């Protein structure tokens, strides 16, 4: 803990850190058709390249929350970025889908060190008058990272092969390590190293209806997003579209709409609250998903854009709801949220692939639209008393 208060980090720094960590999360999504051909894998099998990371992120998030509450948020972010370089380099050496999944699992264990600790850092170290802007800047960065990871991975793989994508991710993590060191030392952090206190905090969180509802919303909204994009790449690589990895990466430009939506979401959330924001997001998301049932590629892109914006606004609403629902052990609470959030992604990586194989695109749309609608119902009921 620092002995003096320092000038808070600028929102641009949180945006940059969010961008660089999310390059690691979704970059292989553009590579799925390429990996399916190279390794002779089906939609459900190749989806494991995303699912392995999501599963690890889900499992590690609560543990990282405990670590960050005990060790410090800033220190956790710095070390997580530094260690992320190693699995990216090991992925370059992968010569089987199984080995690539192992390495991607290792990446997933480290990524929450940035996300969980940085959210708690913002909640404690940024003045309340600037906190909404800082949080939405971070979420904007994660959206930009989600786009750039997919887009750049598609381009790099088209020119240099998929192994080169992981060299790119190693460099991104080195950049994150350097930038994380610019975070001002914590002025309000109080270490929580008592196992009994951790257990009490965990019990309190698990008996917090608003927090549990937020976790369920997180599970459902990322289930929607990953289920949509994992199978979208496979659909667009097949007839009648036959898009290559670079062209598929361009489709993910719809993510750039999130860079516009999430800064707007900050004042909207502060004015109307997470519940109204969530219902707005669900409505836009479901309508967009239904639009993807059309055949023309431009209409599919518009539908995907609307669905993605719905998920982005839902994520901002849920993150705001997490911090509203707790007053202590914030890293642990954020970790529990990410356990559910990325658990939804891990499940979607397997289930959506199987649904696509057996029922094609209409079955996928029915699945993810139902998930998005259910998120709205859970949020309305769970946040009613919050």
C-alpha positions in Angstrom: 0.0 0.0 0.0 1.3 3.5 -0.9 1.5 6.0 1.9 0.1 8.8 -0.1 -2.6 9.4 -2.6 -1.4 9.9 -6.1 -3.1 11.3 -9.2 -5.3 8.5 -10.6 -4.4 6.7 -13.8 -5.9 8.3 -16.9 -8.8 6.4 -18.5 -6.7 5.9 -21.6 -4.3 3.6 -19.6 -7.2 1.4 -18.5 -8.4 1.3 -22.1 -4.9 0.2 -23.3 -4.6 -2.5 -20.7 -8.0 -3.8 -21.6 -7.1 -3.9 -25.2 -3.8 -5.8 -24.8 -5.2 -8.5 -22.5 -8.2 -9.2 -24.8 -6.0 -9.6 -27.8 -5.1 -12.9 -26.1 -8.6 -14.0 -25.4 -10.3 -14.1 -28.8 -7.5 -14.0 -31.5 -7.8 -17.7 -32.4 -11.5 -17.3 -33.2 -10.6 -16.1 -36.8 -8.4 -19.1 -37.1 -11.0 -21.8 -36.4 -11.8 -22.7 -40.0 -8.0 -22.9 -40.8 -7.4 -25.0 -37.7 -10.3 -27.3 -38.5 -8.8 -28.0 -41.9 -5.2 -28.4 -40.7 -6.1 -30.8 -37.8 -9.1 -32.5 -39.4 -11.4 -31.4 -36.6 -15.2 -30.7 -36.5 -16.9 -27.6 -35.2 -17.2 -28.8 -31.6 -13.6 -30.0 -31.5 -12.0 -26.9 -32.9 -14.1 -24.8 -30.6 -12.0 -26.2 -27.8 -9.3 -23.7 -28.8 -11.5 -21.0 -27.4 -13.2 -23.2 -24.8 -9.9 -24.2 -23.2 -9.1 -20.6 -22.5 -12.6 -19.7 -21.3 -12.7 -22.7 -18.9 -9.3 -21.8 -17.4 -10.4 -18.2 -17.0 -13.6 -19.3 -15.3 -11.7 -21.6 -12.9 -8.9 -19.1 -12.1 -10.9 -16.0 -11.6 -12.1 -16.6 -8.0 -8.6 -17.7 -7.0 -7.1 -14.7 -8.7 -9.6 -12.6 -6.8 -8.3 -14.0 -3.5 -4.7 -13.4 -4.6 -5.3 -9.8 -5.6 -7.1 -9.1 -2.3 -4.1 -10.4 -0.5 -1.2 -9.4 -2.7 -2.3 -6.2 -4.3 -4.2 -5.3 -7.5 -1.3 -3.5 -9.3 1.2 -6.2 -8.6 -1.1 -8.9 -9.8 -1.7 -7.1 -13.1 2.0 -6.6 -13.7 2.9 -10.2 -13.0 0.0 -11.6 -15.0 1.1 -9.7 -18.1 4.7 -10.7 -17.7 3.8 -14.4 -17.4 1.4 -14.3 -20.4 4.4 -14.1 -22.7 5.4 -17.7 -22.0 2.3 -19.6 -23.2 2.1 -17.4 -26.3 5.7 -18.5 -27.2 4.9 -22.1 -26.5 1.8 -21.9 -28.8 4.2 -21.2 -31.7 5.6 -24.7 -31.2 2.2 -26.4 -31.2 1.9 -29.2 -33.8 -1.4 -30.7 -32.6 -4.8 -29.5 -31.6 -4.4 -31.1 -28.1 -1.1 -29.2 -27.5 -2.6 -26.0 -28.6 -5.5 -26.5 -26.3 -3.1 -27.1 -23.4 -1.3 -23.8 -24.1 -4.5 -21.9 -24.5 -5.6 -23.3 -21.1 -2.4 -21.9 -19.6 -3.2 -18.5 -21.2 -6.6 -18.6 -19.6 -5.2 -19.2 -16.2 -3.2 -15.9 -16.4 -5.6 -13.6 -18.2 -7.9 -13.1 -15.1 -4.8 -11.7 -13.3 -5.3 -8.6 -15.4 -9.1 -8.5 -15.6 -10.1 -9.3 -12.0 -7.4 -7.2 -10.3 -7.9 -4.2 -12.7 -11.6 -4.0 -12.1 -11.0 -4.0 -8.3 -8.2 -1.4 -8.7 -10.6 0.9 -10.5 -13.3 0.4 -7.9 -10.9 1.4 -5.1 -8.3 3.7 -6.5 -10.3 5.9 -8.9 -12.4 8.7 -7.4 -16.1 8.0 -7.5 -16.7 11.0 -9.8 -14.3 9.4 -12.4 -15.0 5.8 -11.8 -17.8 5.3 -14.4 -15.5 6.8 -17.1 -12.6 4.7 -16.0 -14.7 1.5 -16.1 -16.3 2.2 -19.4 -12.8 3.1 -20.8 -11.6 -0.3 -19.7 -14.6 -2.1 -21.2 -14.1 -0.1 -24.4 -10.5 -1.3 -24.5 -11.6 -4.9 -24.0 -14.0 -4.5 -27.0 -11.3 -3.0 -29.1 -9.0 -5.8 -28.1 -11.6 -8.4 -29.0 -11.9 -6.9 -32.5 -8.2 -6.4 -33.0 -7.3 -9.9 -31.8 -9.7 -11.5 -34.3 -8.9 -9.0 -37.1 -5.1 -9.0 -36.9 -5.1 -12.8 -36.3 -7.0 -13.3 -39.6 -4.6 -11.0 -41.5 -1.4 -12.5 -40.0 -2.6 -16.0 -40.5 -3.4 -15.3 -44.2 0.1 -13.9 -44.8 2.3 -15.8 -42.4 0.4 -18.8 -41.1 -1.4 -19.3 -37.8 1.8 -19.8 -35.7 2.8 -16.2 -36.3 -0.4 -15.0 -34.6 1.1 -16.2 -31.2 4.3 -14.2 -31.8 2.0 -11.2 -32.1 0.3 -12.1 -28.8 3.7 -12.5 -27.0 4.6 -8.9 -28.1 1.2 -7.6 -26.9 1.7 -9.1 -23.5 5.2 -7.5 -23.3 3.5 -4.2 -24.1 0.9 -4.8 -21.4 3.7 -5.5 -18.8 5.3 -2.2 -19.6 2.1 -0.2 -19.4 0.9 -1.9 -16.2 4.0 -0.5 -14.4 2.6 3.0 -15.1 -0.4 2.3 -12.8 0.0 4.6 -9.7 0.7 2.6 -6.5 -2.4 1.8 -4.5 -3.5 4.3 -1.8 -6.6 2.6 -0.5 -5.7 -1.1 -0.7 -6.0 -3.1 2.5 -4.6 -6.6 2.3 -6.9 -9.5 3.2 -4.7 -12.5 4.0 -6.8 -14.1 6.8 -8.2 -17.4 5.4 -11.1 -17.1 7.9 -11.9 -13.6 6.5 -11.7 -14.9 3.0 -14.2 -17.7 3.8 -16.5 -15.2 5.4 -16.3 -12.9 2.4 -17.0 -15.8 0.1 -20.0 -16.9 2.2 -21.3 -13.3 2.2 -21.0 -13.1 -1.6 -22.7 -16.5 -2.1 -25.6 -15.2 0.0 -25.9 -12.0 -2.0 -28.9 -12.4 -4.4 -28.0 -9.4 -6.5 -24.4 -10.6 -7.0 -25.6 -14.1 -7.8 -28.1 -12.7 -10.4 -25.3 -10.7 -11.9 -23.2 -13.9 -12.2 -26.0 -15.6 -14.0 -26.4 -12.7 -16.4 -22.7 -12.8 -17.1 -22.9 -16.5 -17.9 -25.7 -16.0 -20.3 -24.4 -13.0 -22.2 -21.0 -14.5 -22.9 -22.6 -17.8 -23.8 -24.5 -15.7 -26.4 -21.4 -14.0 -27.8 -19.1 -17.0 -28.0 -21.8 -19.3 -29.3 -22.5 -16.7 -32.0 -18.9 -15.9 -33.2 -17.5 -19.5 -32.9 -20.1 -20.8 -35.3 -20.3 -17.6 -37.5 -16.7 -18.1 -38.7 -17.5 -21.7 -39.7 -20.7 -20.6 -41.4 -19.0 -17.9 -43.4 -16.1 -20.2 -44.4 -18.6 -22.6 -46.0 -20.8 -22.2 -49.1 -22.1 -19.9 -50.4 -19.7 -17.4 -48.8 -16.3 -19.1 -48.8 -14.6 -16.4 -46.8 -10.9 -16.8 -46.0 -9.3 -16.0 -42.6 -8.5 -12.4 -43.5 -12.1 -11.8 -44.8 -13.6 -13.4 -41.7 -11.4 -11.2 -39.6 -12.9 -8.2 -41.3 -16.4 -9.3 -40.3 -15.3 -8.7 -36.7 -15.1 -5.0 -37.5 -18.6 -5.0 -36.0 -16.7 -5.0 -32.7 -15.7 -1.4 -33.4 -19.3 -0.4 -32.7 -18.6 -1.4 -29.1 -15.9 1.3 -28.9 -18.8 3.8 -29.5 -21.5 2.0 -27.5 -19.5 1.4 -24.3 -18.5 5.1 -23.6 -22.1 6.1 -24.1 -23.1 3.3 -21.7 -21.2 5.0 -18.8 -23.5 8.1 -18.4 -26.5 6.0 -19.4 -25.8 3.5 -16.6 -25.2 6.3 -14.1 -28.5 8.0 -15.1 -30.8 5.0 -15.5 -29.1 2.1 -13.7 -28.0 -1.4 -14.9 -31.5 -2.9 -15.2 -32.7 -0.4 -17.8 -29.4 -0.8 -19.7 -29.7 -4.5 -19.7 -33.2 -4.6 -21.0 -32.2 -2.2 -23.8 -29.3 -4.4 -24.6 -31.3 -7.6 -24.7 -33.9 -6.1 -27.0 -31.2 -5.0 -29.5 -29.3 -8.3 -29.2 -32.3 -10.6 -29.9 -33.4 -8.5 -32.9 -29.9 -8.6 -34.3 -29.7 -12.4 -33.8 -33.0 -12.9 -35.7 -31.7 -10.8 -38.6 -28.7 -13.1 -39.1 -31.2 -15.8 -40.3 -31.3 -13.9 -43.6 -29.0 -15.0 -46.5 -27.4 -11.8 -47.8 -24.0 -11.2 -46.2 -24.7 -7.5 -45.6 -27.8 -8.3 -43.6 -25.9 -10.9 -41.6 -23.2 -8.3 -40.7 -25.9 -5.8 -39.6 -27.5 -8.5 -37.4 -24.2 -9.5 -35.9 -23.4 -5.8 -35.2 -26.7 -5.3 -33.3 -26.2 -8.5 -31.4 -22.7 -7.6 -30.4 -23.7 -4.1 -29.3 -26.3 -5.8 -27.1 -23.7 -7.9 -25.5 -21.3 -5.0 -25.0 -24.0 -2.9 -23.2 -25.0 -6.0 -21.2 -21.4 -6.4 -20.0 -21.2 -2.8 -18.9 -24.4 -3.1 -17.0 -23.3 -6.3 -15.3 -19.9 -4.9 -14.3 -21.6 -1.9 -12.8 -24.0 -4.2 -10.9 -21.1 -6.2 -9.4 -19.6 -3.2 -7.8 -23.0 -1.9 -6.6 -23.8 -5.2 -4.9 -20.7 -5.5 -2.7 -18.8 -3.3 -0.3 -15.8 -5.5 0.5 -13.5 -8.2 -1.0 -14.2 -6.6 -4.4 -11.6 -8.7 -6.2 -13.2 -11.9 -4.9 -16.7 -10.7 -6.0 -15.3 -9.8 -9.5 -13.6 -13.2 -9.6 -16.9 -14.9 -8.9 -18.5 -12.9 -11.7 -15.8 -13.9 -14.1 -16.1 -17.5 -13.0 -19.7 -17.5 -14.2 -19.0 -15.2 -17.2 -16.3 -17.3 -18.7 -18.0 -20.5 -17.6 -20.7 -19.5 -20.1 -18.1 -19.1 -22.8 -16.6 -22.5 -22.1 -20.0 -24.2 -22.3 -20.9 -22.3 -25.4 -17.6 -23.3 -27.2 -18.8 -27.0 -27.0 -22.6 -26.7 -27.1 -22.8 -24.2 -29.9 -20.5 -26.3 -32.1 -22.6 -29.4 -31.5 -25.8 -27.5 -32.2 -24.3 -26.1 -35.4 -23.3 -29.6 -36.6 -26.7 -31.0 -36.0 -29.1 -28.1 -36.7 -27.1 -25.6 -38.7 -27.3 -21.9 -38.3 -31.1 -21.6 -37.4 -30.5 -23.9 -34.4 -27.6 -21.7 -33.2 -29.7 -18.6 -33.5 -32.5 -20.2 -31.5 -30.0 -21.2 -28.8 -28.2 -17.9 -28.4 -31.3 -15.7 -28.7 -32.9 -17.7 -25.9 -29.8 -17.2 -23.8 -29.9 -13.5 -24.3 -33.6 -13.2 -23.5 -33.1 -15.3 -20.3 -30.3 -12.9 -19.3 -32.8 -10.1 -19.4 -35.3 -12.0 -17.2 -32.7 -12.9 -14.6 -31.4 -9.3 -14.5 -34.9 -7.8 -14.0 -35.8 -10.3 -11.2 -32.4 -10.4 -9.5 -31.7 -6.6 -9.5 -35.2 -5.6 -8.4 -34.2 -5.1 -4.7 -30.6 -4.0 -5.4 
